[in-house]
Amino acid sequence: MSIEEITKIINEADDSKLCKYVALWAIEHDDFRTYITHALNLPISEIDFAEELERVIRDNTGLIQSHYFERLIVDWGKVYYRLIVPWYKEAHTLSTGHLLQLVEAITTQVSSHVMEDDFTGDDYYGDDYSCYLSDIFGCLGNLSGMLMIRDDLTINALISFREVVKNGKSTDISNEYVNTPYDDMLQMIQMRLEAGEVTCGIFDAMIENAHNCKAGDWVAAKSTSYAAWASSKKRKNI
């Protein structure tokens, strides 16, 4: 049987039946159990953020009948809790390059998939997901700040990232409905490009913007960063 035929059978199989036989095979075969448990629970350092985000957005997009009309919308609540929250909590463990991939993936995927109908729901009918978009944008703002204070973020990476943010801002209709962090992100990128290093201004911008009410965390981060800088300077002068 060819790979195409096997793929066709799997794609057309009933989900519950497919899960049943995968589980049985995993129980009976150690090598497959190791493979499938790793593949379905990748550590954050191995995740293709853009691919996974696109898949989950696609799987949670559908037509619903609301009190207005039939609407094609994304359940941004599931996107937020299934992906963004877990990634956000572990983002500090990522290398600078992988953190950049995460921020770029969220910027690109959200800006390209958000629709007008995502903002026409109603809390009474349970089809208003705009609040989750606000939460996602808040996480994006904080993740961008986390990226901007990485000392090893290169000039080329900054320039490339700036284009991603500009494109996201130009295509995202969310700006008309909720606060988005695009301008803040561009401001911090410009600060890094002009200074050539991490500056207090980046921390101050994050404190002022207070994405997801995390200003206090950024005050603490600024104090820690300043203490580390002062200690390093003191050692150099000894």
N, C-alpha and C positions, 0 to 999 in steps of 0.2 A: 504493500500500500504506500502510495506516494505521500510526501509531506503535505501537499495541497489537499489530498483526500482526508488525511488525519485532521488537518486544521479545519476543514469544512465540517466534519463530524463533531468536533469539539465546539465550534461556534454555534452549531445548530442544536446542541444538546440542551436538555432541560437543566436549569441551574441547580436545582435540588439534587438531581441524579448525578450531575457532574461532581458536586461537592461530596456526595456520598462515596463515590468511587475513588476520589482523590484521598479522602480520609482513610478509607480501607487500605489503599496502596501504601500510604504513609505509615500506617500502623505495622504493616507486614514487611516493609523494606527500609532498612536504616538509612541507606544512601539517599533515597527519595525523600524520606522524612527530614533529613538534614537540609537537603536542597530546598524543599518547599517552605519549611519554616523560616529559612533565611530569606528566601525570595519574597515572602509575604510580610516579613518584619525587618526590612532593611534598616541598618543603623543610619542615622541622619547623614553621616559622611558619605554614604553611597547612593543617596537618593537623587534622581534626576528631577529637580523641583518643577521645571517647566512641563515636563511630560506628565508627571503625577497630578499637577494642578489642573492641567488641561483635561485630563481624564475624569477627575472628580467633578469639575465644572460641567463637562459634557453629560456625565451620568446623572447629574442632579438638575438638568434643564428639562423642562416639560411644559405642556399646555395644562392650564388649570382654569376651571370655571369660577370666576369671582363674581362679586355683586355688580361689577362694572361690565365685563365682557370676558370672553375667553382670551387668556393671556399666555404668552410664552415667556416664562421667567426662570431664573436660577434660584435654587434654594441656597442662598448664601450662608444661612445658618449652619448647614451641614458642611459647607466648604470651610467655614471658620473653625468649627469645633473639631472636624476630622483632620484637617491639615494645618491651618494657620496657627492655632493655639499650640499643638505639640511642637511644631517647628520653632515657633517663637520662644518657647521655654528652653529649647536646646541650642538656640542659635549662637550663644556665647562659646560653645565648644567647637564651632566650625573654624576652619582656616579662613583667611581673608578672601581667597579666591572663591571658596565655596559659599561664603556668606554673600559675596557679590552676586553669585549665581542665584541665590535665594531671593535677594532683593529685586534683581532684574526679572526673575520669573513672576513674582507677585505683581510687579509694575506692569509687565507686558500682558499677562493673562487676564488680570482684572480689567485693565483698560480696554482690552479687545473683546471682552465677553459681556461686560455690563450693558444693559439695555434700558430704554426708556420705561418699559413696563415693570422693571424692577422697583420703580419708585411710585407705582400707582396702586399699591396694595392697601389693605386696611387691617389694623390690629384686631378688630372685631371678628373678621373672617379668617384671621391667622395667616394671611398671605402677604404681609408686609415684611420684607427682609432687608429693608434699607438700613435698619439699625445695625445689622451684621456687617454691611458694607462699611459703615462708619468705624466699627471695631477693626475690620481688616485694614482700613486705611490708617488707623491709629497704630496698629502693629507695624505697618509698612514704614511709617514715620520714625518709630523707635528703632527698627532694624536698620534704617538708613543712617540714623545717628550712630548706632553701634559700628556700622561700617566706616563712617567718616572719622572715627577716632582710632582706627587701626593704623599704626605707624608705617606698615609695609604696603599700604595702598598706593599703587603706582600712578604716575601722571597719565599714562596711556589708559589705565583702567578707569580713571576719573573722567577722561574725555569720552570714552566709549559709554560709560554709565550716564553721562549727561545727555547723550543722544537718545538713550533709552527712555529717560525721564521726560525729555521734550516730546518724544513721540507719544508716550503714554498720556501726557497732559493734553496733547492736541486731539486725541481720539476719544478720551474718556468724557462721557456726558454727565458723570457723577458730580462734577464741579457745580452744576446748576442746582443740586439737591442737598449735598452734604459737604462737610469740610474734607478736602483732600490734601495730602502732604507734598504735592509736586513742587510748589513754589519754595517750600522749606527745604526740600531736597536740593533744588537747584542753587539755593542760597548757600548751603553748606558746601556743595561741590565747588562753587566759586571761591569760597573762603579757603578751601584746601589748595586750589590751583594758584591763588594769589600768594598765599603764605608759604606754600611748599612744605607744610607740616601741620600737625594738629595744633589748633589754637584754642584759647579759652572761649573765643567767639562761637565756636561750634557747640560747646557745652551750654553757653548762654542762650543760643538759639533753641536748643532742645528744651531748656528750662522754660523759656518764654512760650514756646509752642505747646508744651504740655500734652503731647499726644497720649491718648488713653489715660489722662490724668497721672502721668508718670513723672511730673516735674521734680518731685522729691527724690526719685531714684537718680535723676540727672544731677541734682545738687550734690548728692553723695558721691556720684561718679566723678564730678568735677573736683571735689575735695580730695578724693583718693588720687586722682591724676596729678593734682598740684603737689600733694605730699610726696609722691614718687619722684616728680621732677625736682623738687627742692632737695630731696635726699641725694639724688644723683649729682646735682650741681655741687652739693657740699662735699661729696666724696672726691669729685674732680679737683676741688680747691685744696684738699688736704695734701 
